[in-house]
Amino acid sequence: MSDLTKKDPTQTDQNKIITPQGKIRFGQGSALHQRMQASLNNQAKQSTLVAQLPNRIGLMLDVSGSMSGEKIQMCRLAGSSFCDQCDPAETAVAVNTFEPSLRINLSTLFPFISAEISHLHTMGGTPMAEAMLEMLTQEPITRGVIVSDGESTGNDPIPVARDYKDAGIPIDCVHIGDDVGGEETLKQIASITGGVYIKFTNIKNFSKNFKYLTPRYRGLLMAPGAAQLLGANEVKS
């Protein structure tokens, strides 16, 4: 066999390429490479489609230590209820917890999102500004929703709220529990960005009626009597 017809020793029949370091790399013609490329193309396509939906909502959830017990349980149920009322044909949801225990990119896979939220657990403090900034810079959302029971820790979230205003993205803010700490901050964020502020001391009412912040029901919050409808202490739009 001449040198012209000899097989390249680094090329296998399965279109594998053996590098000089002895590692196997799959060539562009391999079936595995084609499947991987198809998967990447599909992911890119889905991301593009999601980014074009009219409602792209970023949930930012407080999982600090003060949220332990009934509050985190009701937050899990509220998140599931929220997902149940979202139409995947027009709405996508992303999720950030203040502490980085859960990160979900914008998606219409609501059973998956709901399942992930059902495993929320409490930890750490309340770095609200950091979660807000990450959501704003990482996800093409059209509206944010914050749920918290106390005062933020770390950086001041008000300058970040102004960034949301400049971007034309309102943030709806929900304060839960008997504590008044953090109420004024959430009121300011909602006011600056053009969002809705809701206060629940009855946490079960919060869990049951968090769905009113979905696109399907949010318009009802602008009407008189919204607080009575939700069983909330205050609704300010």
Protein Blocks (a to p, Z undefined) as FASTA:
>chain_A
ZZklpccfkbcfkopacdfkopacddfkbmklmmmmmmmmmmmmmmmmmmmpmbdcdddd
dfbfklgcjllmmmmmmmmmmmmmpcfklpccddddfblcbccdddfblmlmmmmmmmgc
cehjddfklmmmmmmmmpccfbdcdddfbdcehjdfklmmmmmmmnopacddddedjbfg
hklmmmmmmmmnopacdddfblmlmmmmmmmmpmklmmmmmpghklmmnopabdcZZ
